Amino acid sequence: MKSEGPGPFPIDGQPLLLAGAKASLPPSRLPELLAAVQRYLSGELETYRRSYERIYTDDDREVFVVPTEHWESIGEACGLDRRETDGVRRAHVEQFRRLGSKTDRREEFETTLEIRSVVVIGCS
């Protein structure tokens, strides 16, 4: 796994480490879960484009704003338990924060996270 840029999932190394530290999952488990969720989400990309606000896009990923409870349905669709779903959600949120910092939109992105969540889908 590279420390920068998406691997089999659109989460950079730093957000992955932060999410792993906050989630009560073994460090080796989170990349596996993120890859499984990416496989699911990549098949749903067109649905997300039609149904949710896209707040950010670049060559590697698209970020959509979703209701907070939306992660429950993603976890269910991917066969994840509550703890696994929370770990994956945290990784997506940390990636979103990193993108906000890199693009000088951190305040806007933090405000978004106060009322909703995000889904990051790799598109490369």
N, C-alpha and C positions, 0 to 999 in steps of 0.2 A: 504494500500500500504506500503510495506517495504521500508526503506530508502536505503537499499543495495540490490543488486541483482535484476534480472528481475522479474517483476510482470507479468501481462498479456501481457507485452511488454518487450523488452530487454534493457530498459533504466534504469539506476540506479537513485537513488534519487537525488544526486547532479546535474548531467546533466539535469534532469527534472526541478529542481528548477532554474538553470541558463537559460535554454531555456524559461521557463515560464516567467522569469523576462524580457527577451529580446523581447519576442513575445507580440503582443498586443492582448492577449486572456485572458479571465478569468482563474484564476489558476485551477479551477475545470474542465475546458474544455479540457486541454491538455492531461491528462491521458485517457480520453474517445477517443480522436482522435488517440492517439498512439495505443490504443488497436484495434481500427478499422483498422488502417494501418497494424498492425502486422497480423491481420487475413488475409488481402489481401496478404501481402508479404510471409507469411508462405505457402500459396498456390502456390507461384511463386518461391519457393526456388530452385527447380531443374533448372528452367530457368536461375536464377541468377548464379548458379554454372556453367552452360554451357556457359553463355554469358559474364560474367564480371570477372574481377580479384578479387579474394578473398585475402584481405590484412591481415586479422586477423580472427582467430577462437579460441573458447574455448568451454567449456562444455555447455554454455548457449546461445551463439550467434555466428553468422558469419557476417563479415563486408565486403562489396563489394564496389569497386571503380566504380562510375558511372559518366557519363557526368552531369554537373551542371543542364542542362535543363531536366534531367530525372525525377526530382521531380515534374515537371508539369504533366507528364503522370501518376505518382503515385497519385497525388492529384485528377486528373480527374477521374481515375479509382475508387477512394474511395469516390467521390462526395464531395470533400473539396473545399472551396473557396481559393483564393490566400493567405489570411492571415492565415488560418488554415494550409495550405500546408507549409507555411513558418515556422510556429511554430513547426510542426512535423519535418521538415528538420533540424531546429536548434537543436532539441533534439537529433537527430541522430548524428549530427556533434559534439555536446558537449560530447556525449557518446564516440565517436571516440577519441576525445582529451583526455578524462579521461583514456581510454585504452592505449593511447600512453604514458601518464605519468606513469601509473602503470607498463608498460613493458619496460620502458627506450627507447621508440621509438618516443618520442614526436617530435623531430626535423623532422624525416622522415614523420610522420603523418601530421605535419603542412605544409610541402612541398607539400604533396599530395593535401591538401585542397586549395592550391594556384591555382591549375588548374582544379581540379575536385571536386566532392562531394562524399558522402558515403551513403550507405543504410545498416542499422543494422537489421539483421533478427534473431529473437529468434529461437532456434532449440532444446530447451529442452522439 
